[in-house]
């Protein structure tokens, strides 16, 4: 048994497995008309940045297609990303339908009282 464990350990040293995520890669869901909804891998290890009076621009490359992607952020002031979450929206719909069901069937309830 000890020999088997020793052999497994030795083999694991010869064939290391890398589980780390890629460095300097941003993953984003595309909102481009041609590729809407697809995952885009942006190479953030190199690129260009410039700004005008209204926006800060980052020019980077898509890892898969090698296309140039321009990301724009407001220059000065605060900004907030959208907080749309389909799971929370579905839960809210379900909760509202449960409230409506309970209101509609309130007359048919049974009250349990302690004696």
C-alpha positions in Angstrom: 0.0 0.0 0.0 2.8 2.4 0.9 4.5 1.7 -2.4 1.3 2.6 -4.3 1.1 5.9 -2.5 4.7 6.6 -3.1 4.3 5.9 -6.8 1.2 8.2 -7.1 3.2 11.0 -5.4 6.2 10.5 -7.7 4.0 10.5 -10.8 2.2 13.7 -9.6 5.6 15.4 -9.5 6.4 14.5 -13.1 3.1 15.6 -14.4 2.2 18.9 -12.6 -1.3 20.2 -13.1 -1.9 24.0 -13.3 -5.2 25.1 -12.0 -4.5 28.8 -12.0 -6.7 31.2 -13.9 -5.0 33.2 -16.7 -3.4 36.4 -15.6 -4.5 39.7 -17.2 -7.5 38.3 -18.9 -10.9 40.0 -18.5 -14.0 37.9 -19.3 -17.1 39.9 -20.5 -20.4 39.1 -22.1 -20.4 40.8 -25.5 -23.0 43.5 -26.4 -21.7 43.9 -29.9 -24.4 43.3 -32.6 -22.3 40.6 -34.3 -21.5 38.5 -31.2 -24.1 39.5 -28.6 -24.3 37.2 -25.7 -20.9 35.4 -26.3 -18.1 35.4 -23.8 -15.2 37.7 -24.8 -11.7 37.2 -23.5 -9.9 40.6 -23.3 -6.1 40.6 -23.1 -5.4 43.3 -20.5 -1.6 42.6 -20.5 -1.0 45.3 -23.2 -3.0 48.0 -25.0 -3.5 51.7 -25.1 -5.3 54.2 -23.0 -6.4 57.7 -23.9 -9.1 60.2 -22.9 -11.1 63.1 -24.0 -13.3 65.5 -22.0 -16.0 62.9 -21.5 -14.5 59.4 -21.5 -11.4 57.3 -20.7 -10.8 54.8 -23.4 -8.9 51.4 -23.1 -7.9 49.8 -26.4 -7.2 46.1 -26.0 -7.4 42.9 -28.0 -9.8 40.0 -27.9 -7.8 36.8 -27.3 -10.1 34.5 -29.4 -10.7 36.7 -32.5 -7.7 39.0 -32.2 -10.1 42.0 -32.9 -9.5 45.4 -31.3 -11.9 46.2 -28.5 -12.4 49.7 -27.1 -13.7 50.0 -23.6 -15.0 53.4 -22.5 -15.5 54.7 -18.9 -16.9 58.1 -17.9 -14.1 60.7 -17.3 -14.6 62.2 -13.8 -17.6 61.6 -11.6 -19.1 58.3 -10.5 -20.4 55.4 -12.5 -22.4 52.3 -11.6 -22.7 49.1 -13.5 -26.1 47.5 -14.2 -27.2 45.2 -11.4 -29.6 43.1 -13.5 -29.8 39.6 -12.1 -32.2 37.2 -13.8 -32.3 34.9 -10.8 -33.4 37.7 -8.5 -36.0 38.8 -11.0 -37.5 35.3 -11.2 -37.5 35.0 -7.4 -39.3 38.3 -7.1 -41.9 37.1 -9.6 -42.3 33.9 -7.7 -42.7 35.7 -4.4 -45.3 38.1 -5.8 -47.3 35.1 -7.2 -47.1 33.4 -3.7 -48.4 36.6 -2.1 -51.3 36.8 -4.5 -52.1 33.1 -3.9 -52.1 33.6 -0.1 -54.3 36.7 -0.4 -56.8 34.9 -2.7 -57.0 31.9 -0.4 -57.0 33.7 2.9 -60.7 32.8 3.6 -59.8 29.1 3.3 -57.1 29.1 6.0 -57.2 27.0 9.2 -56.1 28.6 12.5 -54.3 26.5 15.0 -54.5 27.6 18.5 -52.8 26.3 21.7 -55.2 25.0 24.4 
